[in-house]
Amino acid sequence: MKIGMLGPLFVRLDGVSVTPSAPKLRKVLSMLAIRSGRLVPVTSLMAELWDGNPPNSCLTTVQTYILSLRKVFASATGLSGTEVAREILRTESGGYRFVAGTAELDIERYDALAAAGRRSLDAGDDDTGIRQLGDALRLWRGPALAGVPVGRLLEADRYRLEESRLVLHEYWVDAQLRLGRYRDVLASLAGLTVEHPLHENLHTQYMRALFLNGRRGQALEVFHRLRHNLVSELGLEPAGPAQRLQRAILTQDPDTERGVWTA
C-alpha cells in the first residue's frame, strides 16, 4: 500500500487507487497519515473537521470516519477489520494511531532523503548531496495535500512541508553552484522565482546563475524585478546580498564566480 501527500492525496494498492472521495474522510486520513506513528487525539480531529464548532454528534461521526478508513485499509491490504484495528489504525486512550508498517508514505521517504542529503552536504560531499536532495524533490507531484480541504491543523502541516521543499531547493541550488553547474539550475530557478516573487535568496541565486552563464542583462533584470516586487508589496529594498551581487554584476567583479559577494 502506498500513501501520497506530496501532491494530490492518494492511497494505492498495486497501482489501483482506493483513495476516499469524501472530503472529511480525506481530512481524517491526512491527519492520521501525516502523523504516522503518533497518537492523534480525538480533540485534534474534531478541531480539524469542525474548526472549534463541532456538532453534538461529533464523537459518533469521528468513529464512523475511523470505521470507514479501516474498511479502506482492509480492502487495500486483505486484512480483516479486526486485524486492521490491531495492526494499522489503532484505537488508543484519547485518540487514534496510524501505524504504517509495510505501507510506503511519500513524506517518510522524502524526510529520509532530505536528511541524508543535508548530512552529505555538511560532510562536504556535494555530488551525493545533490543526488539525494534531487531524489527528495522529485517525490513532489504538486502542492502538498492537494485536493484535501484543509483546516487549521492541516494547513500548518501543509505549510511546513512546502517550506521544507523550498529550503531543500535552496540547498540543492547552492551545491550545484559550488560545483559550477550553472546551467543545471536555471530552469528550476526560473520557475521558483515566479512562484515566490518576494524570496530574495532564490532571486539572488538566479542572478548569479544567469551571470555565470554569460547572461548579464537577464541577471540584472531579475534584480530589478525583485526590487519592484519588494518595494510595491512591502515597501522594502532588497537586502545586502542581492544588492552586493547587483554591484558585482555591474562591475563584472571576478569575485562573483566564487560567491565572495555573499559574505
ChimeraX attribute file (.defattr): number of C-alpha atoms within 10 A of each C-alpha:
attribute: neighborCount
match mode: 1-to-1
recipient: residues
	/A:1	19
	/A:2	18
	/A:3	23
	/A:4	24
	/A:5	26
	/A:6	25
	/A:7	17
	/A:8	15
	/A:9	20
	/A:10	22
	/A:11	22
	/A:12	16
	/A:13	16
	/A:14	8
	/A:15	9
	/A:16	12
	/A:17	14
	/A:18	16
	/A:19	20
	/A:20	17
	/A:21	11
	/A:22	10
	/A:23	14
	/A:24	18
	/A:25	20
	/A:26	22
	/A:27	24
	/A:28	22
	/A:29	23
	/A:30	22
	/A:31	20
	/A:32	21
	/A:33	22
	/A:34	21
	/A:35	15
	/A:36	20
	/A:37	16
	/A:38	14
	/A:39	18
	/A:40	21
	/A:41	16
	/A:42	17
	/A:43	14
	/A:44	15
	/A:45	21
	/A:46	19
	/A:47	16
	/A:48	21
	/A:49	23
	/A:50	14
	/A:51	13
	/A:52	11
	/A:53	10
	/A:54	14
	/A:55	10
	/A:56	8
	/A:57	8
	/A:58	16
	/A:59	15
	/A:60	10
	/A:61	13
	/A:62	18
	/A:63	13
	/A:64	13
	/A:65	19
	/A:66	20
	/A:67	15
	/A:68	14
	/A:69	21
	/A:70	22
	/A:71	17
	/A:72	18
	/A:73	23
	/A:74	18
	/A:75	14
	/A:76	19
	/A:77	14
	/A:78	11
	/A:79	16
	/A:80	14
	/A:81	19
	/A:82	13
	/A:83	14
	/A:84	21
	/A:85	21
	/A:86	12
	/A:87	15
	/A:88	24
	/A:89	25
	/A:90	19
	/A:91	16
	/A:92	11
	/A:93	10
	/A:94	10
	/A:95	15
	/A:96	20
	/A:97	22
	/A:98	23
	/A:99	20
	/A:100	18
	/A:101	11
	/A:102	9
	/A:103	15
	/A:104	15
	/A:105	19
	/A:106	19
	/A:107	21
	/A:108	14
	/A:109	13
	/A:110	22
	/A:111	14
	/A:112	14
	/A:113	20
	/A:114	22
	/A:115	15
	/A:116	17
	/A:117	27
	/A:118	21
	/A:119	15
	/A:120	19
	/A:121	19
	/A:122	11
	/A:123	10
	/A:124	12
	/A:125	14
	/A:126	21
	/A:127	14
	/A:128	16
	/A:129	26
	/A:130	21
	/A:131	15
	/A:132	23
	/A:133	26
	/A:134	17
	/A:135	16
	/A:136	24
	/A:137	19
	/A:138	11
	/A:139	16
	/A:140	19
	/A:141	14
	/A:142	11
	/A:143	15
	/A:144	23
	/A:145	24
	/A:146	16
	/A:147	16
	/A:148	23
	/A:149	13
	/A:150	21
	/A:151	14
	/A:152	13
	/A:153	15
	/A:154	19
	/A:155	16
	/A:156	12
	/A:157	18
	/A:158	20
	/A:159	13
	/A:160	13
	/A:161	20
	/A:162	16
	/A:163	12
	/A:164	14
	/A:165	19
	/A:166	16
	/A:167	13
	/A:168	20
	/A:169	21
	/A:170	16
	/A:171	17
	/A:172	23
	/A:173	25
	/A:174	18
	/A:175	19
	/A:176	20
	/A:177	21
	/A:178	13
	/A:179	11
	/A:180	14
	/A:181	16
	/A:182	19
	/A:183	13
	/A:184	13
	/A:185	19
	/A:186	19
	/A:187	10
	/A:188	13
	/A:189	22
	/A:190	14
	/A:191	10
	/A:192	17
	/A:193	21
	/A:194	12
	/A:195	10
	/A:196	13
	/A:197	17
	/A:198	20
	/A:199	16
	/A:200	20
	/A:201	15
	/A:202	24
	/A:203	24
	/A:204	25
	/A:205	23
	/A:206	26
	/A:207	27
	/A:208	26
	/A:209	26
	/A:210	22
	/A:211	21
	/A:212	19
	/A:213	14
	/A:214	11
	/A:215	13
	/A:216	18
	/A:217	13
	/A:218	14
	/A:219	25
	/A:220	20
	/A:221	13
	/A:222	19
	/A:223	21
	/A:224	14
	/A:225	14
	/A:226	23
	/A:227	22
	/A:228	18
	/A:229	18
	/A:230	18
	/A:231	13
	/A:232	11
	/A:233	11
	/A:234	10
	/A:235	10
	/A:236	12
	/A:237	15
	/A:238	21
	/A:239	11
	/A:240	13
	/A:241	16
	/A:242	24
	/A:243	17
	/A:244	18
	/A:245	27
	/A:246	24
	/A:247	15
	/A:248	18
	/A:249	21
	/A:250	13
	/A:251	10
	/A:252	14
	/A:253	13
	/A:254	11
	/A:255	13
	/A:256	20
	/A:257	17
	/A:258	11
	/A:259	13
	/A:260	14
	/A:261	18
	/A:262	14
	/A:263	7
